[in-house]
Amino acid sequence: MNGPNYSTYEPLFRSDAMVPPSDTPTMRRQKLKRAQELRAEVDSMLRENGGKLTAEQQSYVRRRANEILNYTSYRPTGRLSVQ
């Protein structure tokens, strides 16, 4: 009676654990494309700098990666409507 309910069992790690449930297949494709573009950009930076990134480049890559990971179709305008 108190055993696990296998009809709703979910493993601790799922292959899509890093994908927010609100992401649509189109959004996933866009994120993947942007990530591939960033990777190519980083590879170029590494070739130019002998395999190392400067502190500024590291900061840039982190910021861009966060933008990609946190991308949603919702884009706030920065304006609040007060009535």
Backbone as JSON, one array per atom type, in Angstrom:
{
  "sequence": "MNGPNYSTYEPLFRSDAMVPPSDTPTMRRQKLKRAQELRAEVDSMLRENGGKLTAEQQSYVRRRANEILNYTSYRPTGRLSVQ",
  "N": [[0.81, -1.2, 0.0], [1.96, 1.25, 0.75], [3.98, 1.49, -1.05], [6.11, 2.57, -3.84], [4.59, 4.54, -6.39], [4.46, 3.48, -9.43], [3.32, 4.43, -11.72], [3.53, 7.13, -11.76], [6.16, 7.51, -11.37], [9.28, 9.11, -11.55], [12.54, 9.32, -12.75], [15.56, 10.37, -11.02], [17.3, 11.78, -12.64], [16.75, 13.15, -15.73], [16.95, 13.08, -19.29], [16.18, 15.45, -20.44], [16.47, 17.3, -18.45], [17.72, 19.78, -18.26], [16.3, 21.4, -19.88], [13.94, 23.83, -19.83], [10.5, 23.31, -19.03], [8.78, 24.98, -20.41], [9.9, 25.56, -22.82], [9.59, 25.48, -26.29], [9.84, 23.25, -29.16], [10.85, 24.82, -31.27], [12.06, 26.94, -29.89], [14.08, 25.51, -28.59], [15.62, 24.69, -30.81], [16.47, 27.23, -31.68], [18.01, 28.04, -29.47], [20.02, 26.08, -29.55], [21.21, 26.67, -32.02], [22.19, 29.26, -31.5], [23.98, 28.63, -29.45], [25.81, 27.03, -30.83], [26.84, 28.94, -32.57], [28.07, 30.64, -30.72], [30.0, 28.89, -29.74], [31.62, 28.57, -32.02], [32.56, 31.15, -32.21], [34.03, 31.34, -29.84], [35.97, 29.39, -30.34], [37.35, 30.68, -32.39], [38.34, 32.9, -30.99], [40.06, 31.58, -29.23], [41.94, 30.48, -31.01], [43.11, 32.84, -31.97], [44.33, 33.85, -29.68], [46.23, 32.08, -28.8], [45.18, 29.83, -27.46], [44.11, 30.68, -25.06], [41.74, 32.57, -23.12], [41.1, 36.0, -22.55], [40.36, 37.89, -19.55], [38.26, 39.63, -20.08], [37.15, 38.44, -22.36], [36.33, 36.0, -21.28], [34.34, 36.9, -19.55], [32.56, 37.94, -21.42], [31.83, 35.59, -22.82], [30.6, 34.13, -20.77], [28.42, 35.82, -20.2], [27.04, 35.78, -22.67], [26.45, 33.02, -22.82], [24.74, 32.74, -20.62], [22.66, 34.37, -21.53], [21.75, 32.82, -23.65], [20.96, 30.43, -22.35], [18.95, 31.41, -20.7], [17.09, 32.37, -22.41], [13.89, 33.3, -23.49], [10.69, 33.42, -25.11], [9.38, 35.57, -24.2], [9.76, 38.96, -24.03], [10.53, 41.53, -22.08], [9.48, 44.94, -22.13], [10.39, 46.95, -20.61], [8.77, 48.85, -19.72], [6.22, 49.77, -17.5], [2.79, 49.4, -17.16], [0.73, 51.54, -15.67], [-2.32, 52.03, -14.19]],
  "CA": [[0.0, 0.0, 0.0], [2.79, 2.45, 0.84], [5.09, 1.39, -1.99], [6.15, 3.63, -4.85], [3.57, 4.54, -7.42], [5.25, 3.45, -10.65], [2.66, 5.13, -12.82], [3.98, 8.53, -11.73], [7.58, 7.5, -11.02], [10.16, 9.86, -12.42], [13.92, 9.14, -12.29], [16.2, 11.58, -10.49], [17.91, 12.53, -13.74], [16.14, 12.95, -17.05], [17.79, 13.62, -20.37], [15.77, 16.82, -20.74], [16.4, 18.02, -17.18], [18.22, 21.14, -18.41], [15.39, 22.13, -20.76], [12.73, 24.26, -19.11], [9.31, 22.73, -19.64], [8.07, 25.95, -21.24], [10.58, 25.69, -24.11], [9.0, 24.77, -27.42], [10.89, 22.72, -30.04], [11.46, 25.93, -32.01], [12.95, 27.64, -28.97], [15.24, 24.65, -28.4], [16.45, 24.81, -32.01], [17.1, 28.55, -31.67], [19.06, 28.02, -28.45], [21.12, 25.25, -30.04], [21.89, 27.43, -33.07], [22.94, 30.34, -30.85], [25.09, 28.01, -28.71], [26.81, 26.63, -31.82], [27.49, 30.17, -33.04], [28.97, 31.09, -29.65], [31.13, 27.96, -29.72], [32.5, 28.92, -33.14], [33.18, 32.43, -31.85], [35.03, 31.04, -28.81], [37.08, 28.7, -31.02], [38.09, 31.72, -33.1], [39.08, 33.66, -29.96], [41.14, 30.73, -28.72], [42.98, 30.41, -32.04], [43.79, 34.14, -32.05], [45.06, 34.16, -28.45], [47.11, 30.98, -28.39], [44.52, 28.85, -26.6], [43.66, 31.27, -23.79], [40.8, 33.69, -23.19], [41.35, 37.06, -21.6], [39.29, 38.04, -18.56], [37.13, 40.27, -20.77], [36.54, 37.43, -23.22], [35.64, 35.05, -20.4], [33.13, 37.58, -19.1], [31.67, 38.0, -22.58], [31.33, 34.24, -23.09], [29.65, 33.8, -19.68], [27.21, 36.62, -20.4], [26.32, 35.24, -23.83], [25.93, 31.69, -22.47], [23.58, 32.97, -19.76], [21.58, 34.88, -22.38], [21.22, 31.69, -24.41], [20.28, 29.51, -21.43], [17.78, 32.04, -20.11], [16.27, 32.94, -23.48], [12.49, 32.92, -23.6], [10.03, 34.23, -26.13], [8.9, 36.78, -23.53], [10.73, 40.05, -24.03], [9.97, 42.69, -21.4], [9.74, 46.19, -22.82], [10.97, 47.89, -19.69], [7.73, 49.81, -19.34], [5.11, 49.24, -16.7], [1.54, 50.1, -17.42], [0.06, 51.87, -14.41], [-3.62, 52.61, -14.49]],
  "C": [[0.85, 1.26, 0.0], [3.99, 2.4, -0.1], [5.07, 2.5, -3.0], [5.04, 3.45, -5.88], [4.3, 4.62, -8.76], [4.58, 4.15, -11.82], [3.07, 6.6, -12.87], [5.47, 8.64, -11.39], [8.38, 8.29, -12.05], [11.58, 9.69, -11.9], [14.5, 10.47, -11.82], [16.81, 12.42, -11.6], [17.21, 12.16, -15.03], [17.02, 13.59, -18.1], [17.42, 15.06, -20.69], [15.7, 17.69, -19.48], [16.85, 19.47, -17.3], [17.3, 22.0, -19.28], [14.17, 22.55, -19.97], [11.49, 23.71, -19.79], [8.55, 23.69, -20.55], [8.72, 26.13, -22.61], [9.88, 24.85, -25.18], [10.13, 24.18, -28.27], [11.59, 23.81, -30.85], [12.44, 26.69, -31.13], [14.21, 26.83, -28.72], [16.18, 24.72, -29.59], [17.18, 26.15, -32.05], [18.23, 28.61, -30.65], [20.27, 27.23, -28.93], [21.91, 25.99, -31.11], [22.74, 28.54, -32.46], [24.14, 29.79, -30.08], [26.19, 27.57, -29.67], [27.56, 27.84, -32.36], [28.47, 30.69, -31.99], [30.19, 30.19, -29.59], [32.12, 28.28, -30.83], [33.25, 30.22, -32.84], [34.29, 32.21, -30.81], [36.23, 30.33, -29.43], [37.96, 29.69, -31.75], [38.94, 32.53, -32.13], [40.27, 32.86, -29.45], [42.28, 30.62, -29.73], [43.79, 31.71, -32.09], [44.69, 34.4, -30.85], [45.9, 33.0, -27.94], [46.48, 30.03, -27.39], [44.03, 29.38, -25.27], [42.66, 32.39, -24.07], [41.2, 34.74, -22.16], [40.19, 37.14, -20.61], [38.05, 38.67, -19.19], [36.39, 39.28, -21.66], [35.77, 36.4, -22.4], [34.31, 35.63, -19.92], [32.1, 37.63, -20.22], [31.03, 36.64, -22.85], [30.31, 33.84, -22.03], [28.33, 34.54, -19.87], [26.37, 36.07, -21.56], [25.72, 33.87, -23.54], [24.7, 31.83, -21.58], [22.4, 33.49, -20.56], [20.93, 33.73, -23.15], [20.42, 30.77, -23.5], [18.99, 30.1, -20.89], [16.86, 32.66, -21.14], [14.84, 32.4, -23.39], [11.86, 33.78, -24.68], [9.49, 35.52, -25.53], [10.02, 37.81, -23.5], [10.12, 41.25, -23.33], [10.37, 43.97, -22.12], [10.41, 47.21, -21.9], [9.98, 48.94, -19.22], [6.66, 49.11, -18.52], [3.87, 50.07, -17.0], [0.82, 50.31, -16.09], [-1.26, 52.56, -14.75], [-4.3, 53.09, -13.25]]
}
